[in-house]
Amino acid sequence: MFGISFTEFVVIAFVAILIIGPKELPTILRKVGKAVGHLKAMAAEFITAVNNEVDQPKKYIEDLKGNLQQTYDIEDLIDKKKNE
């Protein structure tokens, strides 16, 4: 979990109980959990926005490729008609 070992987790929990106190610890952990959830949602939204921005040029290039392919296909048809 979060790249820490069980021993490190126990030490952090013990220090948190000593510093914060057992009465306030659940409230603070709940707030921290909400903050982490909010940060994860923001990160996911950011990744989605970046991926959308990256995909736009790809789609544009694919459209250009399709248009070029259609143009060459039409020219090939015209050349075939002329040769007939």
Helices and strands as residue ranges (DSSP letters): H 6-20, H 25-83
